[in-house]
Amino acid sequence: MRGRGALLAALLALAAAPARGQGEDGQGALGEFGALLELPAGEAARRVALGDVHGFLHVFEQRESGRYAEVWLSAYFEGRISGLFLADVDDDGNDELLVYTDQGRFHYLDPKTYKTLWSNPPGEYRRISSMLIRNVDQDAPLELIFCGDGRLVIYDGRDHFEEWHSTQTGLASGDIIVADVDGDGADEIVLNDGYVFDARFRDLEWQSPESFGERLGLADVDDDGIPEVIGEFEGRYLRIFDIDLRREKSSRP
């Protein structure tokens, strides 16, 4: 347990620093470890959830010594845990802990007792490659936005049904961001494999002839008021894409 606690402390230090990945509101503003999430404190002690590749969710609590001890271990979640979210996905006024796996399952847990509140049906999806939680329409509930079985899916978080899925198939996106990336005043859903959809009306706005990278971020690098998509390739190389101009941004003045 000492080794696991030391490793977790190191992961938490990294996760607290500005990094890459999903940020609040789906802005691609950075949290490298999608399967590591801070939970509401238990009796004022810091608690974190960590999902592993074997399909188990661990909850650790920080002790007075600064080390972490495991205080809860889930049953098997039928697939590698790909991501964790803390959000009011069922619109009841309380946050839920959402766990999703690569094998097409997602589960709502009580973030304090870890009791499973709801799970999507087995076999509804065979594979989920990425997920984001965001409100992309005009009603109150949040939507789950994910790539499931090769399609982009928008799923009602409260009433538990598929609102829409893309006609495009073969999508296996590993990263999704939502933002107004073309300056039209409305959000787009951007997939790292080069697809840009209108977030409200779900039209395909652009299909890039190449991917945007493995990981995505946003930055207004030319000060025009419209964020560019920053794509990371091979874990280190960055390219910048002007979605409004539908091209890669030139590095030359």
Sequence and secondary structure as in RCSB ss.txt:
>XXXX:A:sequence
MRGRGALLAALLALAAAPARGQGEDGQGALGEFGALLELPAGEAARRVALGDVHGFLHVFEQRESGRYAEVWLSA
YFEGRISGLFLADVDDDGNDELLVYTDQGRFHYLDPKTYKTLWSNPPGEYRRISSMLIRNVDQDAPLELIFCGDG
RLVIYDGRDHFEEWHSTQTGLASGDIIVADVDGDGADEIVLNDGYVFDARFRDLEWQSPESFGERLGLADVDDDG
IPEVIGEFEGRYLRIFDIDLRREKSSRP
>XXXX:A:secstr
 HHHHHHHHHHHHHHHSS SB  GGG    BS TTEEEEEEETTEEEEEEE TTS EEEEEE TTS EEEEEE  
  SS EEEEEEE TTSSSS EEEEEETTS EEEE TTT  EEEE  TTS S EEEEEEE  SSSSS EEEEEETT
EEEEEETTTTEEEEE S      S EEEE  SSSSS EEEETTSEEEETTT  EEEE SS   SEEEEE TTSSS
S EEEEEETTTEEEEEETTTTEE  S  
